[in-house]
Amino acid sequence: MKIGILCGHPIKDLFDSNEQVVIDTAFGSVVVRLGRISGHDVFFINRHGNEGTLPPHKVNYRANIQALAASHIDCVISIGTVGSMKDEIRVGDFVIPDDFFDATRTRPATFFDDQRVHVDMTDPFCPSLRNLICSNCESIKDITLHKKGVYLTTEGPRLESAAEIRFFSSVGDIVGMTLAPEVILSREKGLCFASICVVCNMAAGLQERLPVDDIKRIYAEKEVYLSDILQRTVKMISKDTDCLCKKKMKDAML
Ligand SMILES: [Zn+2]
C-alpha cells in the first residue's frame, strides 16, 4: 500500500529514510520524502513547502494532492494544529474531524475549472480510515481523544477575532487554516482521506492571549504520539475497505 502524509512540521522518528524525490505537477513541483513503515510505502509532504515557509493561504494545495495522486497512493492522512472553539475540547487533546466548514476565500479549491463536477461532501472523510485512526488513538492511554468534530478552515494567515470565533463556534468545534481544500481535492481524486488534529490553543476570546509559540510548544509535546499513531495506523491499513471514497468521485461528473 502507498500512504500519503501531509503535515506542517517534520515528524521525528516516523521513518528512517532520508530519500526524497521532486514530483513535477501541472501546478508546480513538490518535494516528497519517501519512507517505509511496516512494509508500506509512505509519501511525506510538508504542505508548507520543502523549507516549511509557505503561509497557509499560499500553500500549493493542488500540487501537493496532485503529487500524491500521481504517485498512485491509496490514502491520505493530514496532520494539523488547531484551536478549540469548545470548552470541552482542551489544549493537548486530539480531534479526528468527521466534517468541515470551508470559510476560506482566496485559495483554489478544485481540480475542475473547466468541467461541471459536483463532488458529494456529505461524508467528507473516509470512514474506514477515521475508524482505524480513532482506535489507534484510543490504544494510547495518554491521549485525550475526540472521535468527532467539525473543523472550520479560515483563510489566515492572521488568527481569528473573538467575534468571528463566537460566530464560527455555531457550526464548528475546532479552527485551523489548512484542512480545506486538502479534504476537497483528495475527494476529487478519489482518495481516502482523514485528518488528525492536535489542539494547540483555545481560540480567540477563550484564552487571554494567543502566542504562536504555544503551537510550537504543544506540537513538540505531542509529536511522539503522532508518530506512534501514524506507525500503528499505517501498519494496519488494508485495501479491504468498503468505503465509497473512489465511487463518490465517479458519481460527481455531470
Ligand atoms: Zn475511503
py3Dmol code that shows the C-alpha trace and the ligand (Angstrom):
import py3Dmol

protein = """\
ATOM      1  CA  MET A   1       0.000   0.000   0.000  1.00  0.00           C
ATOM      2  CA  LYS A   2       1.022   3.608  -0.526  1.00  0.00           C
ATOM      3  CA  ILE A   3       0.105   6.177   2.093  1.00  0.00           C
ATOM      4  CA  GLY A   4       0.443   9.952   1.793  1.00  0.00           C
ATOM      5  CA  ILE A   5       1.041  12.106   4.861  1.00  0.00           C
ATOM      6  CA  LEU A   6       0.550  15.877   4.801  1.00  0.00           C
ATOM      7  CA  CYS A   7       1.939  17.823   7.724  1.00  0.00           C
ATOM      8  CA  GLY A   8       3.130  21.310   8.559  1.00  0.00           C
ATOM      9  CA  HIS A   9       6.132  20.093  10.527  1.00  0.00           C
ATOM     10  CA  PRO A  10       8.593  17.236  10.276  1.00  0.00           C
ATOM     11  CA  ILE A  11       7.632  14.221  12.412  1.00  0.00           C
ATOM     12  CA  LYS A  12      10.639  12.870  14.284  1.00  0.00           C
ATOM     13  CA  ASP A  13      11.228   9.114  14.207  1.00  0.00           C
ATOM     14  CA  LEU A  14       8.366   8.425  11.796  1.00  0.00           C
ATOM     15  CA  PHE A  15      10.706   6.522   9.491  1.00  0.00           C
ATOM     16  CA  ASP A  16      14.472   6.224   8.949  1.00  0.00           C
ATOM     17  CA  SER A  17      14.932   7.126   5.304  1.00  0.00           C
ATOM     18  CA  ASN A  18      16.409  10.404   4.061  1.00  0.00           C
ATOM     19  CA  GLU A  19      15.342   9.673   0.489  1.00  0.00           C
ATOM     20  CA  GLN A  20      13.379  12.382  -1.240  1.00  0.00           C
ATOM     21  CA  VAL A  21      12.096  12.998  -4.757  1.00  0.00           C
ATOM     22  CA  VAL A  22      10.765  16.040  -6.569  1.00  0.00           C
ATOM     23  CA  ILE A  23       7.453  15.404  -8.302  1.00  0.00           C
ATOM     24  CA  ASP A  24       6.508  17.829 -11.069  1.00  0.00           C
ATOM     25  CA  THR A  25       2.805  18.571 -11.486  1.00  0.00           C
ATOM     26  CA  ALA A  26       0.785  20.976 -13.634  1.00  0.00           C
ATOM     27  CA  PHE A  27       0.555  23.191 -10.533  1.00  0.00           C
ATOM     28  CA  GLY A  28       4.215  23.173  -9.542  1.00  0.00           C
ATOM     29  CA  SER A  29       6.879  20.898  -8.098  1.00  0.00           C
ATOM     30  CA  VAL A  30       6.572  19.123  -4.768  1.00  0.00           C
ATOM     31  CA  VAL A  31       9.332  17.644  -2.635  1.00  0.00           C
ATOM     32  CA  VAL A  32       8.246  14.289  -1.233  1.00  0.00           C
ATOM     33  CA  ARG A  33      10.121  12.359   1.438  1.00  0.00           C
ATOM     34  CA  LEU A  34       9.920   8.628   0.866  1.00  0.00           C
ATOM     35  CA  GLY A  35       9.967   6.066   3.653  1.00  0.00           C
ATOM     36  CA  ARG A  36       8.743   2.618   4.640  1.00  0.00           C
ATOM     37  CA  ILE A  37       6.607   1.698   7.619  1.00  0.00           C
ATOM     38  CA  SER A  38       5.757  -1.974   8.192  1.00  0.00           C
ATOM     39  CA  GLY A  39       6.206  -2.796   4.505  1.00  0.00           C
ATOM     40  CA  HIS A  40       4.085   0.090   3.242  1.00  0.00           C
ATOM     41  CA  ASP A  41       5.419   2.993   1.179  1.00  0.00           C
ATOM     42  CA  VAL A  42       4.975   6.373   2.857  1.00  0.00           C
ATOM     43  CA  PHE A  43       4.985   9.643   0.901  1.00  0.00           C
ATOM     44  CA  PHE A  44       5.522  12.531   3.322  1.00  0.00           C
ATOM     45  CA  ILE A  45       4.893  16.115   2.209  1.00  0.00           C
ATOM     46  CA  ASN A  46       5.423  19.256   4.240  1.00  0.00           C
ATOM     47  CA  ARG A  47       2.409  21.153   2.921  1.00  0.00           C
ATOM     48  CA  HIS A  48       4.181  24.466   3.565  1.00  0.00           C
ATOM     49  CA  GLY A  49       6.909  23.612   1.045  1.00  0.00           C
ATOM     50  CA  ASN A  50      10.256  21.917   1.487  1.00  0.00           C
ATOM     51  CA  GLU A  51      11.545  24.756   3.671  1.00  0.00           C
ATOM     52  CA  GLY A  52       8.260  24.863   5.579  1.00  0.00           C
ATOM     53  CA  THR A  53       7.869  28.591   4.948  1.00  0.00           C
ATOM     54  CA  LEU A  54       4.700  28.997   2.826  1.00  0.00           C
ATOM     55  CA  PRO A  55       1.852  30.554   4.837  1.00  0.00           C
ATOM     56  CA  PRO A  56      -1.481  28.663   4.818  1.00  0.00           C
ATOM     57  CA  HIS A  57      -3.131  30.889   2.196  1.00  0.00           C
ATOM     58  CA  LYS A  58      -0.153  30.390  -0.158  1.00  0.00           C
ATOM     59  CA  VAL A  59       0.231  26.641   0.226  1.00  0.00           C
ATOM     60  CA  ASN A  60       0.166  24.898  -3.150  1.00  0.00           C
ATOM     61  CA  TYR A  61      -2.655  22.539  -2.164  1.00  0.00           C
ATOM     62  CA  ARG A  62      -3.372  21.361  -5.694  1.00  0.00           C
ATOM     63  CA  ALA A  63       0.276  20.494  -6.371  1.00  0.00           C
ATOM     64  CA  ASN A  64       0.514  18.572  -3.084  1.00  0.00           C
ATOM     65  CA  ILE A  65      -2.590  16.446  -3.745  1.00  0.00           C
ATOM     66  CA  GLN A  66      -1.771  16.030  -7.438  1.00  0.00           C
ATOM     67  CA  ALA A  67       1.718  14.766  -6.495  1.00  0.00           C
ATOM     68  CA  LEU A  68       0.160  12.157  -4.207  1.00  0.00           C
ATOM     69  CA  ALA A  69      -2.491  11.133  -6.732  1.00  0.00           C
ATOM     70  CA  ALA A  70       0.139  10.837  -9.495  1.00  0.00           C
ATOM     71  CA  SER A  71       2.119   8.553  -7.184  1.00  0.00           C
ATOM     72  CA  HIS A  72      -0.950   6.256  -7.037  1.00  0.00           C
ATOM     73  CA  ILE A  73      -1.254   6.441  -3.301  1.00  0.00           C
ATOM     74  CA  ASP A  74      -4.192   4.703  -1.629  1.00  0.00           C
ATOM     75  CA  CYS A  75      -4.975   7.170   1.128  1.00  0.00           C
ATOM     76  CA  VAL A  76      -4.012  10.496   2.685  1.00  0.00           C
ATOM     77  CA  ILE A  77      -3.558  11.292   6.369  1.00  0.00           C
ATOM     78  CA  SER A  78      -3.451  15.017   7.045  1.00  0.00           C
ATOM     79  CA  ILE A  79      -1.953  16.308  10.297  1.00  0.00           C
ATOM     80  CA  GLY A  80      -2.993  19.736  11.567  1.00  0.00           C
ATOM     81  CA  THR A  81      -2.610  22.012  14.553  1.00  0.00           C
ATOM     82  CA  VAL A  82      -5.857  23.724  15.548  1.00  0.00           C
ATOM     83  CA  GLY A  83      -7.545  25.989  18.065  1.00  0.00           C
ATOM     84  CA  SER A  84     -10.516  24.805  20.091  1.00  0.00           C
ATOM     85  CA  MET A  85     -13.808  26.679  19.974  1.00  0.00           C
ATOM     86  CA  LYS A  86     -15.468  24.458  22.591  1.00  0.00           C
ATOM     87  CA  ASP A  87     -14.829  24.298  26.336  1.00  0.00           C
ATOM     88  CA  GLU A  88     -14.868  20.501  26.337  1.00  0.00           C
ATOM     89  CA  ILE A  89     -12.005  20.322  23.800  1.00  0.00           C
ATOM     90  CA  ARG A  90      -8.834  21.323  25.631  1.00  0.00           C
ATOM     91  CA  VAL A  91      -5.251  22.181  24.729  1.00  0.00           C
ATOM     92  CA  GLY A  92      -3.288  18.985  24.041  1.00  0.00           C
ATOM     93  CA  ASP A  93      -6.369  16.967  23.020  1.00  0.00           C
ATOM     94  CA  PHE A  94      -6.544  15.093  19.727  1.00  0.00           C
ATOM     95  CA  VAL A  95      -9.543  15.510  17.401  1.00  0.00           C
ATOM     96  CA  ILE A  96     -10.362  13.285  14.416  1.00  0.00           C
ATOM     97  CA  PRO A  97     -12.753  15.500  12.411  1.00  0.00           C
ATOM     98  CA  ASP A  98     -15.847  13.986  10.825  1.00  0.00           C
ATOM     99  CA  ASP A  99     -16.967  17.129   8.988  1.00  0.00           C
ATOM    100  CA  PHE A 100     -15.660  20.518   7.944  1.00  0.00           C
ATOM    101  CA  PHE A 101     -16.759  24.039   7.135  1.00  0.00           C
ATOM    102  CA  ASP A 102     -14.798  25.963   4.499  1.00  0.00           C
ATOM    103  CA  ALA A 103     -14.538  29.670   5.397  1.00  0.00           C
ATOM    104  CA  THR A 104     -11.532  30.282   3.147  1.00  0.00           C
ATOM    105  CA  ARG A 105     -11.780  32.986   0.486  1.00  0.00           C
ATOM    106  CA  THR A 106      -8.934  33.086  -1.996  1.00  0.00           C
ATOM    107  CA  ARG A 107      -7.378  29.667  -2.479  1.00  0.00           C
ATOM    108  CA  PRO A 108      -8.092  27.403  -5.453  1.00  0.00           C
ATOM    109  CA  ALA A 109     -10.262  24.579  -4.112  1.00  0.00           C
ATOM    110  CA  THR A 110     -10.896  22.344  -7.109  1.00  0.00           C
ATOM    111  CA  PHE A 111      -9.175  20.480  -9.920  1.00  0.00           C
ATOM    112  CA  PHE A 112     -12.204  21.100 -12.135  1.00  0.00           C
ATOM    113  CA  ASP A 113     -12.095  24.631 -13.527  1.00  0.00           C
ATOM    114  CA  ASP A 114     -13.374  23.680 -16.978  1.00  0.00           C
ATOM    115  CA  GLN A 115     -15.724  20.787 -16.283  1.00  0.00           C
ATOM    116  CA  ARG A 116     -19.030  20.518 -14.409  1.00  0.00           C
ATOM    117  CA  VAL A 117     -18.174  18.289 -11.469  1.00  0.00           C
ATOM    118  CA  HIS A 118     -20.106  18.389  -8.187  1.00  0.00           C
ATOM    119  CA  VAL A 119     -18.489  16.080  -5.727  1.00  0.00           C
ATOM    120  CA  ASP A 120     -20.541  14.758  -2.784  1.00  0.00           C
ATOM    121  CA  MET A 121     -19.163  16.020   0.531  1.00  0.00           C
ATOM    122  CA  THR A 122     -21.942  14.657   2.750  1.00  0.00           C
ATOM    123  CA  ASP A 123     -19.386  12.412   4.412  1.00  0.00           C
ATOM    124  CA  PRO A 124     -16.085  14.103   3.535  1.00  0.00           C
ATOM    125  CA  PHE A 125     -13.726  11.823   5.457  1.00  0.00           C
ATOM    126  CA  CYS A 126     -13.073   8.150   4.774  1.00  0.00           C
ATOM    127  CA  PRO A 127     -14.981   6.271   7.499  1.00  0.00           C
ATOM    128  CA  SER A 128     -12.628   3.261   7.394  1.00  0.00           C
ATOM    129  CA  LEU A 129      -9.508   5.386   7.779  1.00  0.00           C
ATOM    130  CA  ARG A 130     -11.129   7.516  10.507  1.00  0.00           C
ATOM    131  CA  ASN A 131     -12.121   4.419  12.490  1.00  0.00           C
ATOM    132  CA  LEU A 132      -8.634   2.978  12.224  1.00  0.00           C
ATOM    133  CA  ILE A 133      -7.037   6.229  13.422  1.00  0.00           C
ATOM    134  CA  CYS A 134      -9.546   6.556  16.279  1.00  0.00           C
ATOM    135  CA  SER A 135      -8.941   3.017  17.507  1.00  0.00           C
ATOM    136  CA  ASN A 136      -5.176   3.554  17.424  1.00  0.00           C
ATOM    137  CA  CYS A 137      -5.512   6.839  19.341  1.00  0.00           C
ATOM    138  CA  GLU A 138      -7.674   5.065  21.904  1.00  0.00           C
ATOM    139  CA  SER A 139      -4.990   2.463  22.453  1.00  0.00           C
ATOM    140  CA  ILE A 140      -2.552   5.169  23.617  1.00  0.00           C
ATOM    141  CA  LYS A 141      -3.544   5.922  27.196  1.00  0.00           C
ATOM    142  CA  ASP A 142      -2.044   9.413  27.435  1.00  0.00           C
ATOM    143  CA  ILE A 143      -4.173  10.801  24.600  1.00  0.00           C
ATOM    144  CA  THR A 144      -7.464  12.587  25.217  1.00  0.00           C
ATOM    145  CA  LEU A 145      -9.378  11.848  22.047  1.00  0.00           C
ATOM    146  CA  HIS A 146     -12.451  13.397  20.422  1.00  0.00           C
ATOM    147  CA  LYS A 147     -13.660  10.931  17.812  1.00  0.00           C
ATOM    148  CA  LYS A 148     -15.735  13.564  16.043  1.00  0.00           C
ATOM    149  CA  GLY A 149     -15.569  17.278  15.419  1.00  0.00           C
ATOM    150  CA  VAL A 150     -16.241  19.913  12.782  1.00  0.00           C
ATOM    151  CA  TYR A 151     -13.074  21.592  11.532  1.00  0.00           C
ATOM    152  CA  LEU A 152     -13.680  25.147  10.372  1.00  0.00           C
ATOM    153  CA  THR A 153     -10.987  26.355   7.970  1.00  0.00           C
ATOM    154  CA  THR A 154     -10.174  30.067   7.878  1.00  0.00           C
ATOM    155  CA  GLU A 155      -8.147  31.871   5.256  1.00  0.00           C
ATOM    156  CA  GLY A 156      -5.412  33.083   7.596  1.00  0.00           C
ATOM    157  CA  PRO A 157      -2.654  33.895   7.989  1.00  0.00           C
ATOM    158  CA  ARG A 158      -3.963  36.050  10.826  1.00  0.00           C
ATOM    159  CA  LEU A 159      -5.719  34.389  13.712  1.00  0.00           C
ATOM    160  CA  GLU A 160      -9.447  34.964  14.159  1.00  0.00           C
ATOM    161  CA  SER A 161     -11.173  37.730  16.099  1.00  0.00           C
ATOM    162  CA  ALA A 162     -13.217  36.875  19.185  1.00  0.00           C
ATOM    163  CA  ALA A 163     -16.400  37.853  17.318  1.00  0.00           C
ATOM    164  CA  GLU A 164     -15.504  35.544  14.447  1.00  0.00           C
ATOM    165  CA  ILE A 165     -14.961  32.689  16.884  1.00  0.00           C
ATOM    166  CA  ARG A 166     -18.363  33.289  18.515  1.00  0.00           C
ATOM    167  CA  PHE A 167     -19.912  33.046  15.049  1.00  0.00           C
ATOM    168  CA  PHE A 168     -17.778  30.138  13.840  1.00  0.00           C
ATOM    169  CA  SER A 169     -18.448  28.141  17.006  1.00  0.00           C
ATOM    170  CA  SER A 170     -22.094  27.850  15.980  1.00  0.00           C
ATOM    171  CA  VAL A 171     -21.021  25.479  13.186  1.00  0.00           C
ATOM    172  CA  GLY A 172     -17.522  24.315  14.129  1.00  0.00           C
ATOM    173  CA  ASP A 173     -15.660  22.758  17.051  1.00  0.00           C
ATOM    174  CA  ILE A 174     -12.063  23.410  16.050  1.00  0.00           C
ATOM    175  CA  VAL A 175     -10.488  26.049  13.831  1.00  0.00           C
ATOM    176  CA  GLY A 176      -7.437  25.835  11.588  1.00  0.00           C
ATOM    177  CA  MET A 177      -6.132  27.077   8.241  1.00  0.00           C
ATOM    178  CA  THR A 178      -5.301  24.068   6.085  1.00  0.00           C
ATOM    179  CA  LEU A 179      -7.888  21.256   6.054  1.00  0.00           C
ATOM    180  CA  ALA A 180      -9.822  22.907   3.229  1.00  0.00           C
ATOM    181  CA  PRO A 181      -9.073  22.440   0.433  1.00  0.00           C
ATOM    182  CA  GLU A 182      -6.972  19.320   1.169  1.00  0.00           C
ATOM    183  CA  VAL A 183     -10.074  17.298   2.029  1.00  0.00           C
ATOM    184  CA  ILE A 184     -11.921  18.552  -1.070  1.00  0.00           C
ATOM    185  CA  LEU A 185      -9.065  17.976  -3.511  1.00  0.00           C
ATOM    186  CA  SER A 186      -8.477  14.485  -2.116  1.00  0.00           C
ATOM    187  CA  ARG A 187     -12.112  13.584  -2.661  1.00  0.00           C
ATOM    188  CA  GLU A 188     -11.880  14.938  -6.200  1.00  0.00           C
ATOM    189  CA  LYS A 189      -9.023  12.500  -6.779  1.00  0.00           C
ATOM    190  CA  GLY A 190     -10.992   9.622  -5.230  1.00  0.00           C
ATOM    191  CA  LEU A 191      -8.508   9.267  -2.363  1.00  0.00           C
ATOM    192  CA  CYS A 192      -9.400   8.022   1.101  1.00  0.00           C
ATOM    193  CA  PHE A 193      -8.696  10.956   3.415  1.00  0.00           C
ATOM    194  CA  ALA A 194      -8.678  11.515   7.174  1.00  0.00           C
ATOM    195  CA  SER A 195      -7.153  14.073   9.482  1.00  0.00           C
ATOM    196  CA  ILE A 196      -5.513  14.047  12.912  1.00  0.00           C
ATOM    197  CA  CYS A 197      -5.725  17.409  14.683  1.00  0.00           C
ATOM    198  CA  VAL A 198      -3.721  18.474  17.711  1.00  0.00           C
ATOM    199  CA  VAL A 199      -5.314  21.239  19.760  1.00  0.00           C
ATOM    200  CA  CYS A 200      -2.607  23.825  20.484  1.00  0.00           C
ATOM    201  CA  ASN A 201      -4.666  26.666  21.950  1.00  0.00           C
ATOM    202  CA  MET A 202      -8.149  27.800  22.829  1.00  0.00           C
ATOM    203  CA  ALA A 203      -9.455  30.116  20.098  1.00  0.00           C
ATOM    204  CA  ALA A 204      -9.738  33.903  20.401  1.00  0.00           C
ATOM    205  CA  GLY A 205     -11.869  35.004  23.331  1.00  0.00           C
ATOM    206  CA  LEU A 206     -11.459  31.652  25.101  1.00  0.00           C
ATOM    207  CA  GLN A 207      -7.969  32.341  26.403  1.00  0.00           C
ATOM    208  CA  GLU A 208      -6.280  35.627  27.217  1.00  0.00           C
ATOM    209  CA  ARG A 209      -3.555  35.737  24.549  1.00  0.00           C
ATOM    210  CA  LEU A 210      -2.657  33.631  21.527  1.00  0.00           C
ATOM    211  CA  PRO A 211       1.137  33.496  21.208  1.00  0.00           C
ATOM    212  CA  VAL A 212       2.134  31.309  18.255  1.00  0.00           C
ATOM    213  CA  ASP A 213       4.925  29.843  20.364  1.00  0.00           C
ATOM    214  CA  ASP A 214       2.171  27.821  22.053  1.00  0.00           C
ATOM    215  CA  ILE A 215       1.615  25.997  18.768  1.00  0.00           C
ATOM    216  CA  LYS A 216       5.279  25.003  18.529  1.00  0.00           C
ATOM    217  CA  ARG A 217       5.441  24.013  22.191  1.00  0.00           C
ATOM    218  CA  ILE A 218       2.295  21.868  22.234  1.00  0.00           C
ATOM    219  CA  TYR A 219       3.142  20.265  18.890  1.00  0.00           C
ATOM    220  CA  ALA A 220       6.603  19.344  20.195  1.00  0.00           C
ATOM    221  CA  GLU A 221       5.000  17.747  23.269  1.00  0.00           C
ATOM    222  CA  LYS A 222       2.587  15.696  21.164  1.00  0.00           C
ATOM    223  CA  GLU A 223       4.893  14.791  18.281  1.00  0.00           C
ATOM    224  CA  VAL A 224       5.866  11.465  19.823  1.00  0.00           C
ATOM    225  CA  TYR A 225       2.197  10.437  19.976  1.00  0.00           C
ATOM    226  CA  LEU A 226       1.627  11.481  16.362  1.00  0.00           C
ATOM    227  CA  SER A 227       4.498   9.317  15.254  1.00  0.00           C
ATOM    228  CA  ASP A 228       3.101   6.391  17.267  1.00  0.00           C
ATOM    229  CA  ILE A 229      -0.446   6.835  15.887  1.00  0.00           C
ATOM    230  CA  LEU A 230       0.822   7.064  12.314  1.00  0.00           C
ATOM    231  CA  GLN A 231       3.039   3.999  12.634  1.00  0.00           C
ATOM    232  CA  ARG A 232       0.211   1.941  14.138  1.00  0.00           C
ATOM    233  CA  THR A 233      -2.271   3.176  11.548  1.00  0.00           C
ATOM    234  CA  VAL A 234      -0.055   2.687   8.502  1.00  0.00           C
ATOM    235  CA  LYS A 235       0.762  -0.834   9.688  1.00  0.00           C
ATOM    236  CA  MET A 236      -2.947  -1.742   9.806  1.00  0.00           C
ATOM    237  CA  ILE A 237      -4.168  -0.048   6.625  1.00  0.00           C
ATOM    238  CA  SER A 238      -5.697  -2.545   4.235  1.00  0.00           C
ATOM    239  CA  LYS A 239      -7.032  -2.472   0.699  1.00  0.00           C
ATOM    240  CA  ASP A 240     -10.057  -4.400   2.011  1.00  0.00           C
ATOM    241  CA  THR A 241     -12.300  -1.457   2.710  1.00  0.00           C
ATOM    242  CA  ASP A 242     -15.962  -0.974   1.954  1.00  0.00           C
ATOM    243  CA  CYS A 243     -15.691   2.839   1.833  1.00  0.00           C
ATOM    244  CA  LEU A 244     -17.158   4.769  -1.090  1.00  0.00           C
ATOM    245  CA  CYS A 245     -14.355   7.332  -1.486  1.00  0.00           C
ATOM    246  CA  LYS A 246     -13.469   6.269  -5.039  1.00  0.00           C
ATOM    247  CA  LYS A 247     -17.079   5.778  -6.095  1.00  0.00           C
ATOM    248  CA  LYS A 248     -18.178   9.226  -4.919  1.00  0.00           C
ATOM    249  CA  MET A 249     -15.883  10.825  -7.458  1.00  0.00           C
ATOM    250  CA  LYS A 250     -17.266   8.700 -10.280  1.00  0.00           C
ATOM    251  CA  ASP A 251     -20.760   9.860  -9.327  1.00  0.00           C
ATOM    252  CA  ALA A 252     -19.773  13.549  -9.461  1.00  0.00           C
ATOM    253  CA  MET A 253     -19.452  14.136 -13.211  1.00  0.00           C
ATOM    254  CA  LEU A 254     -22.418  15.884 -14.770  1.00  0.00           C
TER     255      LEU A 254
END
"""
ligand_1 = """\
1
ZN
Zn -12.110 5.553 1.859
"""
view = py3Dmol.view(width=600, height=400)
view.addModel(protein, "pdb")
view.setStyle({"model": 0}, {"cartoon": {"style": "trace"}})
view.addModel(ligand_1, "xyz")
view.setStyle({"model": 1}, {"stick": {}})
view.zoomTo()
view.show()
